[in-house]
Amino acid sequence: MKICFWGDIAGALTGNTPGGGELQIALLAKALVKGGHEVVVIDLKVHKDFVTKDGIKVFKIKGWNSGIPVIRFFTHRLPNIYRSLKTQKADIYYCRIRDFRHIEQQKILARKNIKSYVFPNLIDLDEPVSSNAHSDYFIYAGSLDKRKGFVKFFELIKKTPNYFFKVVGQPRDKTGYLYYEKLKSFNNVMLLGKLCHSATMHQIANAKALISTSPMEGFPNVFLEAWAHGVPVLSLYCDPGGVIEKNKLGEIGLGSLDKMILAMELPGNLNEFARRSKYYVEKNHLLTENKIEQIKEVFNELYNKPEKKK
């Protein structure tokens, strides 16, 4: 079966993911290739065609920047996208919709007798990451902007001068730039900037805990990356699907910075926590042969589904 993906995915396929959703699409594409399918990606941001080490073919869109700005979206870009997709003659075309209400959407579709699937977030641990059980820093990784609660993170740092923090990521808006510049004068903060995915994983794996102050999330990849390496998640607001509370994978601040500060003392058996968090990831999210088979079955069912008679 030939499956065609469309979007800004090439970076995630080569270790420089632009975001969490793109990383998940890249992992899904890798799973399908490992399952024996032909996978191609049409990416508007690449300038030349190439094949990844996993065997995924990535194609540029010819003539993407041709035409007159403003109107070229209609005169050149849409026609070229259509032409690029049609040229692949794929059996299935996959496009991601940006939303976090997957379970609610699935229930709505079920009431209309439409069968749907919700894929769990995946994590691939093919490349081992060394970790240090005696690390002394907390890690904050992701978009540094108002939407992701960067201001609250700044307030947390100010309240905890005796703790050390590492920050991975770049400012994404005016608020992010403002507080990023302020953090440069803090002695208990190290600003690492944007890192490749493997380097980010290394920083997370060696942290005392992962800090999240975002008021709204889907299912953050950094949570999985922390748990996969036995690192607790301390989240000011979000508990995706209630998994942190159900599986004791960290602490939820319920909007209280004081509660977050208490959680940063990290009482309890961290070795026991590591066993529990790694088991959770392996059982539910790790890209294993069983997970690849499950994904294959979904796509095979979709491909073999008979069309309704008109």
C-alpha positions as CSV (number, residue, x, y, z in Angstrom):
1,M,0.0,0.0,0.0
2,K,1.2,3.5,-0.8
3,I,0.5,6.2,1.7
4,C,1.1,9.9,1.1
5,F,1.5,12.5,3.9
6,W,1.2,16.2,3.4
7,G,2.7,19.0,5.6
8,D,5.7,20.4,7.3
9,I,7.1,16.9,8.3
10,A,10.6,16.7,6.7
11,G,12.2,18.4,9.7
12,A,10.7,15.9,12.2
13,L,11.9,13.0,10.0
14,T,15.5,14.2,10.2
15,G,15.6,15.1,13.9
16,N,14.7,18.8,13.8
17,T,11.0,18.8,14.5
18,P,9.1,22.1,14.3
19,G,6.5,20.9,16.7
20,G,4.8,18.1,18.6
21,G,2.2,17.3,16.0
22,E,4.8,17.1,13.2
23,L,6.8,14.7,15.3
24,Q,3.8,12.4,15.8
25,I,3.1,12.3,12.0
26,A,6.8,11.5,11.4
27,L,6.6,8.6,13.9
28,L,3.4,7.3,12.3
29,A,5.1,7.5,8.9
30,K,8.1,5.5,10.3
31,A,5.7,2.9,11.8
32,L,4.0,2.4,8.4
33,V,7.4,2.0,6.6
34,K,8.5,-0.5,9.2
35,G,5.2,-2.3,8.6
36,G,6.1,-2.8,4.9
37,H,4.2,0.1,3.3
38,E,5.5,2.6,0.8
39,V,5.4,6.1,2.4
40,V,5.9,9.4,0.7
41,V,5.8,13.0,2.1
42,I,4.9,16.1,0.2
43,D,6.6,19.0,2.0
44,L,6.3,22.7,1.0
45,K,9.5,23.7,3.0
46,V,12.1,21.4,1.4
47,H,14.1,22.5,-1.6
48,K,15.1,19.1,-3.0
49,D,13.8,15.6,-2.9
50,F,15.4,13.0,-0.7
51,V,15.0,9.7,1.0
52,T,15.3,9.3,4.8
53,K,17.3,6.5,6.4
54,D,14.0,4.7,7.1
55,G,13.1,4.7,3.5
56,I,10.5,7.5,3.5
57,K,10.6,9.5,0.2
58,V,10.3,13.3,0.7
59,F,9.3,15.4,-2.3
60,K,9.4,19.2,-2.7
61,I,6.6,21.1,-4.4
62,K,7.8,22.4,-7.7
63,G,7.1,26.1,-8.3
64,W,5.9,26.7,-4.8
65,N,7.5,30.2,-4.7
66,S,6.6,31.1,-8.3
67,G,4.0,33.7,-9.2
68,I,3.1,37.1,-7.7
69,P,2.9,37.3,-3.9
70,V,-0.6,37.4,-2.4
71,I,-2.4,36.0,-5.5
72,R,0.1,33.1,-6.1
73,F,-1.6,31.0,-3.4
74,F,-4.5,30.6,-5.9
75,T,-2.6,30.9,-9.2
76,H,0.4,28.7,-8.4
77,R,0.4,27.1,-4.9
78,L,-3.0,25.3,-4.8
79,P,-2.5,24.0,-8.4
80,N,1.0,22.8,-7.6
81,I,-0.1,21.1,-4.4
82,Y,-2.9,19.3,-6.2
83,R,-0.5,18.3,-9.0
84,S,2.1,17.0,-6.5
85,L,-0.4,14.9,-4.6
86,K,-2.1,13.5,-7.8
87,T,1.3,12.5,-9.2
88,Q,2.0,10.2,-6.3
89,K,-1.1,8.0,-7.1
90,A,-1.3,7.0,-3.5
91,D,-3.8,4.5,-2.0
92,I,-4.3,6.7,1.1
93,Y,-3.7,10.4,1.6
94,Y,-3.2,11.6,5.2
95,C,-3.5,15.1,6.5
96,R,-3.3,16.1,10.2
97,I,-6.1,18.3,11.7
98,R,-4.8,20.5,14.5
99,D,-7.1,19.8,17.5
100,F,-6.9,18.3,21.0
101,R,-10.4,17.1,21.5
102,H,-10.0,13.7,19.8
103,I,-12.1,11.7,22.2
104,E,-15.0,14.1,22.0
105,Q,-14.8,14.1,18.2
106,Q,-14.8,10.3,18.2
107,K,-18.0,10.2,20.3
108,I,-19.7,12.7,17.9
109,L,-18.7,10.5,14.9
110,A,-19.9,7.4,16.7
111,R,-23.4,8.9,17.2
112,K,-23.5,9.3,13.4
113,N,-22.4,5.7,12.9
114,I,-19.0,6.8,11.6
115,K,-16.1,4.6,12.8
116,S,-13.0,6.5,13.7
117,Y,-9.6,5.8,15.3
118,V,-7.6,7.7,17.9
119,F,-3.9,6.9,17.7
120,P,-2.0,7.1,21.0
121,N,1.0,9.4,20.9
122,L,4.1,7.4,19.9
123,I,7.7,7.5,21.1
124,D,10.7,5.9,19.4
125,L,13.6,5.0,21.7
126,D,15.9,3.5,19.0
127,E,18.7,5.9,20.0
128,P,19.8,5.3,23.6
129,V,20.1,8.4,25.9
130,S,22.5,8.4,28.8
131,S,21.1,9.7,32.1
132,N,22.5,10.8,35.4
133,A,20.5,9.9,38.5
134,H,22.1,12.7,40.5
135,S,21.1,15.7,38.2
136,D,20.4,18.9,40.0
137,Y,18.2,20.9,37.5
138,F,14.6,21.2,36.4
139,I,13.9,21.3,32.6
140,Y,11.5,23.5,30.7
141,A,11.2,22.5,27.0
142,G,9.0,23.8,24.3
143,S,7.5,27.0,22.8
144,L,8.4,30.1,24.9
145,D,5.4,32.3,24.5
146,K,2.3,33.6,26.3
147,R,0.1,30.8,25.0
148,K,2.3,28.2,26.6
149,G,2.4,29.8,30.0
150,F,5.9,31.2,29.8
151,V,5.0,34.1,32.1
152,K,3.9,31.6,34.8
153,F,7.2,29.8,34.4
154,F,9.1,33.1,34.9
155,E,7.1,33.7,38.1
156,L,8.0,30.1,39.3
157,I,11.7,30.8,38.8
158,K,11.5,34.1,40.7
159,K,9.9,32.2,43.7
160,T,12.5,29.5,43.7
161,P,16.0,31.1,43.6
162,N,17.6,28.0,45.3
163,Y,16.6,25.7,42.3
164,F,18.4,25.5,39.0
165,F,16.6,25.5,35.7
166,K,17.5,24.7,32.1
167,V,15.3,26.1,29.3
168,V,15.1,24.5,25.8
169,G,13.4,26.5,23.1
170,Q,13.1,29.9,21.5
171,P,10.8,32.8,22.1
172,R,7.7,32.7,19.8
173,D,6.0,36.0,20.5
174,K,6.6,39.5,22.1
175,T,5.8,38.2,25.6
176,G,8.3,35.3,25.1
177,Y,11.1,37.6,24.0
178,L,10.4,40.0,26.9
179,Y,10.7,37.3,29.6
180,Y,13.5,35.4,27.8
181,E,15.6,38.6,27.9
182,K,14.8,39.0,31.6
183,L,16.0,35.4,32.3
184,K,19.4,36.2,31.0
185,S,20.2,38.0,34.2
186,F,19.2,35.1,36.5
187,N,22.1,33.0,38.0
188,N,19.9,30.0,38.4
189,V,18.8,29.7,34.8
190,M,20.7,28.3,31.7
191,L,19.1,29.2,28.4
192,L,20.0,26.5,25.8
193,G,18.0,27.9,22.9
194,K,16.7,25.6,20.2
195,L,18.2,22.1,20.2
196,C,17.8,19.1,17.9
197,H,15.5,16.4,19.1
198,S,18.2,14.1,20.3
199,A,19.9,16.9,22.3
200,T,16.6,17.9,23.8
201,M,16.0,14.3,24.9
202,H,19.4,14.2,26.5
203,Q,18.6,17.3,28.6
204,I,15.2,15.9,29.6
205,A,16.6,12.5,30.5
206,N,19.1,14.0,32.9
207,A,16.7,16.4,34.6
208,K,15.3,16.2,38.1
209,A,11.8,16.8,36.7
210,L,10.1,18.4,33.7
211,I,8.2,21.6,34.4
212,S,5.1,22.5,32.4
213,T,3.1,25.7,32.9
214,S,1.0,25.6,29.7
215,P,-2.7,26.2,30.4
216,M,-3.8,24.0,27.5
217,E,-2.2,21.0,25.8
218,G,-3.2,17.9,23.8
219,F,-0.8,15.2,24.8
220,P,2.7,16.8,25.0
221,N,5.6,14.7,23.5
222,V,7.9,16.1,26.2
223,F,5.8,14.3,28.8
224,L,6.4,11.0,27.2
225,E,10.0,11.7,26.7
226,A,10.4,12.5,30.4
227,W,8.5,9.4,31.6
228,A,10.4,7.2,29.2
229,H,13.6,8.2,31.1
230,G,12.1,8.0,34.6
231,V,11.7,11.8,34.9
232,P,8.5,13.1,36.7
233,V,6.3,15.8,35.2
234,L,5.3,18.7,37.3
235,S,2.4,20.4,35.5
236,L,0.8,23.6,36.6
237,Y,-2.5,22.9,34.8
238,C,-2.6,20.0,32.3
239,D,-3.1,16.4,32.9
240,P,-3.8,14.8,29.5
241,G,-6.5,12.2,29.8
242,G,-5.9,12.2,33.6
243,V,-2.8,9.9,33.1
244,I,-0.6,11.8,35.6
245,E,-3.0,11.3,38.4
246,K,-4.1,7.8,37.4
247,N,-0.6,6.4,37.0
248,K,1.2,8.6,39.5
249,L,3.5,10.1,36.9
250,G,4.1,13.4,38.6
251,E,2.1,16.2,40.2
252,I,-0.6,18.6,39.0
253,G,-0.5,22.1,40.4
254,L,-4.1,22.9,39.7
255,G,-3.0,26.4,38.8
256,S,-1.1,27.0,42.1
257,L,2.5,27.9,41.9
258,D,2.8,27.2,45.7
259,K,1.7,23.6,45.0
260,M,4.2,23.3,42.2
261,I,7.0,24.5,44.6
262,L,6.0,21.9,47.1
263,A,6.1,19.2,44.4
264,M,9.6,20.3,43.4
265,E,10.9,18.8,46.7
266,L,10.2,15.5,45.0
267,P,9.7,13.3,48.0
268,G,9.3,9.5,47.6
269,N,11.2,6.7,45.9
270,L,12.5,8.0,42.5
271,N,13.7,4.5,41.5
272,E,10.2,3.2,42.0
273,F,8.8,6.1,40.0
274,A,11.2,5.4,37.2
275,R,10.1,1.8,37.0
276,R,6.4,2.9,37.0
277,S,6.8,5.6,34.4
278,K,8.9,3.5,32.0
279,Y,6.3,0.7,32.2
280,Y,3.5,3.2,31.4
281,V,5.3,4.4,28.3
282,E,6.3,0.9,27.1
283,K,2.7,-0.4,27.6
284,N,0.9,2.5,25.9
285,H,3.1,4.6,23.7
286,L,6.4,2.9,22.7
287,L,6.8,2.2,19.0
288,T,7.1,-1.6,19.2
289,E,6.3,-4.4,16.7
290,N,2.9,-4.8,18.3
291,K,2.1,-1.1,18.0
292,I,3.2,-1.2,14.3
293,E,0.9,-4.1,13.7
294,Q,-2.0,-2.2,15.3
295,I,-1.4,0.8,13.0
296,K,-1.1,-1.5,10.0
297,E,-4.5,-3.1,10.8
298,V,-6.1,0.4,10.9
299,F,-4.8,1.4,7.5
300,N,-5.5,-2.0,6.0
301,E,-9.1,-1.8,7.2
302,L,-9.4,1.7,5.7
303,Y,-8.0,0.7,2.4
304,N,-10.1,-2.5,2.1
305,K,-13.3,-0.9,3.2
306,P,-15.9,-1.3,0.4
307,E,-17.4,1.9,-1.0
308,K,-21.1,2.6,-0.4
309,K,-23.2,2.0,-3.4
310,K,-24.8,5.2,-4.8
